[in-house]
Amino acid sequence: MRKAFTLLTAILSIAINLLAQTGADTVSRGEKTSVYTIYPRVDIPLIAAGAAWDVYGFSQISKKDGLTEAEVLAKNKSSINWFDRWAVHPYSHSIDQLSYIPFYVAVPLPLAVFGIDNKMRKDFWKLTCLYGESMILTGVLYTSAVHYVRRSRPLVYESSSPMDKRQSSNSQNSFFAGHVALVGTSVFFIAQAYADYHPDSRYKWAFYTGAGIATGLTAWWRNKAGEHFPSDIALGSVVGVASGLLTPMLHRTKIIRNKKLSIVPFTSTGQGLALLYHL
């Protein structure tokens, strides 16, 4: 997961530099209004601060202490809340590895979609910047939760799980489901961006359906592998879906139109709105 964030941060840095050099973050070039607007004074500091926190958060997570054998053996399922207790599973290496497939596919997938789609390709770096922002914000919430909350994974409570796995520091990072959150962010960002660039497309609901399946499948495998409780997965899903949908939504170029009145953004020496009334 840390390697994926490092790669994403590098790509995002390139995107920000190109946006700054080319002015791709402007709303309009006098031809047609862009789908999304980037606000450098807000987005760039937010991205920089979020990326810095992610790096710090991961460094702190890696310093967590594991459990002693006595602490592991003292773990009892009866101490688990009732809505999570039923879903405790022993560690499964094969399912754990399987759960990484949607993660490794989902993280770079938006970049491929941005490059393939004719309409999105024109805003490739802008979309890449917004996608990176959504992933970084998800990372901020994930690293904060894992850093400050120490919760044993379900596998720790199962005697059939390998003892070294039960004792490891990573097994104290159950809250919340990071893989599910990041997959959700990625695939729902794609779905929302496609819908915004193709508002009349009959295929846009297929993107939302596919996003739900990918997120749900990741969630199912993470639980079956003994890595997360249902409550961890539920929160991870909410964080991922919200970040994936809201980041593009909040950057939509806002246009209000009627037959005679139009309100459109403009960029010149500054940014603002132009009110046009057709007589």
WORAPE-V371178 format. One record per pair of residues at least 24 apart in sequence whose C-alpha atoms are under 6 Angstrom apart, sorted by the first residue. I is the first residue (numbers start at 0). J is the second residue. D is the distance in whole Angstrom. If there is no record, write none. Layout:
# WORAPE-V371178
i j d
I J D
I J D
This chain:
# WORAPE-V371178
i j d
11 128 6
11 131 6
14 124 5
14 128 6
34 251 6
34 252 6
35 250 5
35 251 4
35 252 5
36 250 5
36 252 5
46 132 6
49 135 6
53 139 6
56 142 5
60 146 5
63 168 6
64 168 5
65 166 5
65 167 5
65 168 4
66 166 5
74 156 6
83 228 6
83 229 6
87 153 5
88 154 6
88 225 5
89 154 5
89 157 5
89 160 5
89 225 5
90 154 5
90 160 5
90 224 5
90 225 5
91 224 5
94 224 5
95 224 5
98 217 6
98 220 5
102 182 6
105 182 6
105 185 6
109 189 6
133 242 6
133 246 6
145 172 6
145 174 6
152 226 5
152 227 6
153 225 5
154 225 5
173 227 5
174 231 5
175 231 4
175 235 6
176 231 5
176 232 5
176 235 5
179 217 6
179 218 6
179 235 6
179 236 6
180 235 4
180 236 5
180 238 6
180 239 4
181 239 6
182 214 6
183 214 5
183 239 4
183 240 5
184 239 4
184 240 5
184 242 6
184 243 4
186 210 5
187 243 5
187 244 6
188 243 4
188 244 6
191 244 6
